[in-house]
Amino acid sequence: MRWWRDLTANGRVVALTLATVIGMGSLGWAAVPLYDLFCRVTGYGGTTARAEAGSDVVLDQTVLVRFDASRERDMPWDFRPEQTSMEVRIGETHLAFYEATNPTDAPVAGTASYNVAPYAAGLHFVKIDCFCFEEQVLMPGETISMPVTFYVDPAIVDDPEAKGIPEITLSYTFHVTDLPDEYAALQDDDAVRTTN
């Protein structure tokens, strides 16, 4: 009978260990989407808000918005803001542009990550439309102008951490991504032609 108690005790230890491993794996898998959701809801880390339309309230107060652009190390594009700053009325919808050029002889796909500084302004910087919401593909030698439509939420003037901020910086970093299938086929055709 003792062997049966030892077997059930060992079985409980194995079951508890497996449950712990599965639980930790599940938490690890869910961490990124949950953190992203948390950042979008709270504006933590300079994550911006999104809206379908502009604000109904426009204030006489203004804030300076600066625009910044960078690339990850492997991204071959030239990427820059078309304007370095603009003075915006709080609550008014504005349009800014970034320019990207693919100087290579192959199509390159990229996505942009973004943040706002200071972080306290992230919750109040609202994007209506942005090139960063979708993947961009540039053909060899192609240059494009990419818009971002935004406003600064009037609630910023009532936020004790964000009110009185004199300037906000909107930063984008472009990262290389895999080409969509239709472009990958074009790249393969070009490689075959150059080897013949």
N, C-alpha and C positions, 0 to 999 in steps of 0.2 A: 503494500500500500504506500510505502514511503516513496517509491519511484514515481507513483502517480502524482503525489504532492509536488515533487521536484519538477516533473514535467509540466504541470499546470503553472507553477511559479515561473519556470523558464518561459513558458508560452506567454504569460502576462508581460514579462520583461521584453520579449521580442515584439509583442503587439504594441506596447507602449513606445518602444524605440521606433517602430515603423510609423506609428501615428505622429510622433514628434518630427521625424524626417519629412513625412508628407505635409504636415502642417507648416513647417519652416519653408519647404519648397513652394507651397501655395502662397504664403506671405511674400516670399521673394518675387514670385511671378506677378503678384498684384501690386507690388510696391510702386512701380513706375506709373501705371495708370492712375492709382490713387493719389500719388504725389502730384501728378499733372492736374488732376481734378482739384485738389486742394489749392494749388498755385493759382489756377484760373478763378476759383471762387474768392480767394482772399487777396489776390494780387501779390502774394508772397514771391520774393525773388525777382520782382520787376515784371512778372507775367501780366500781360495786358488783358483787358476785358474785350468782349465782342458784342456787337449789336447789329440788328437788321436795318436800323434807320438812325438818323441823327437825333440830337437832343431837341426837346421842345423849348428849352430855356437857354438863352444866350445872355451872358453877363457882359458888363462893360470892362471887367477886369481881363488882363491879358497875361500870358505866360510865354516865355521863349522856348521853342522846341528846337532842339539840335538833332541832326541826323548823322549817324555813324555807320560805317560799313567795314566788314572784314571778311576774310576767307579762311577756311581751315587749310592746313598745310598742303594737302593734296589737290585742292581746288584750283584749276588752271585759269579760271575766268579773271578778267579785270572787273571789279565791282566797286561802285561808288555812289554816293547820293548826288542827285542833280542839283540840290540846294543844300547848303550846310546848316541853315537854320531858318526859322520863320517865327515871327511874333503872331500868336494866335489868340483870338478872343475865346474865353472859356465858354464852352457849349456850342460854339460854331463849328460846322463841318469844314474840314480842310482836305486838300489833296496834295500829296508830295510824291516825288518820283525818284526811283533809283535806276541806275543804268548798269547793265551787265554786257560784257563782250566775251565771246569765246574765241581766243586767238589761235586755237589748235586746228588741226586738219581732220578732226573727228567730232561727231556730236557728243555733247556732255550734258548730263542731267544733274540737277541740283535742287536742294531744298534749303530754305532759310530758317534758322532759329532766330529768336528775337528776345529782347528784354528792354525794360525801361529803367532808367536811373534818374533820380533816387528811387529805391524800391517802394517807398511809401506812395509814389505817384502811379505805380503800376495798376492798381485797382481803378484808378480814375482816367487812365489813358485808354480810350475805347476805339477799337478798329471796326469799321463797317465792312470794308473790303480790303484785301491785301494779297500781293503776289506770294506772300509767305504761307497762304492757306493751301497752296497746291504746288506740285512739282513743276519746275521749269526745265525745258530742254532747249539748248541753243545749238544750232547747226554750226559747222566750221565757218569762222569769220563773222558770224552773226552778232549784231548788237541790238539789244532791246531796251526799251524804257518801261519800267514796271511801277505801277501806281500803288499807293496805299492811301485809303480814305479813312480819316480819323477825326475824333474830337476829344477834348478834355472835358470830362463830366463836371458839371457845376457843383456836384456834391463835394468836390475837392476843397472848396472854400469852408466847408463845415467839418472837415476831417482834421482833428487836432494834430495828427502826425504829418499831414500833407499840405495844409493851408499855408500860404506864404512862400511856397517853393518858387523861386524866381525862374528856374529853367528845368526842363525835362529833356533827357536824351533818349532817343529811340535808336537802338542798335540792332543791326542784323549781321548774322554770320552765315555765309553760304557754305554748304557741305555737299560733296559729291555723293550722288546716289546711283543706283543701277538704272541703266537705260530701260525705258519701256520696250516691250517686245518689238513693236513696229520700228523703233529707231535702232535697236540692236541688229535687226535684219539689215538695215541700211549700212551699218558699220561693217558687218560681215561681208556685204557685197563690195564695199570699197576696199577691204583688205584683199579680197580675191582678185580685184582688178589691178591693184598695185603689184601683186606678186606675178602677174602674167606678163 
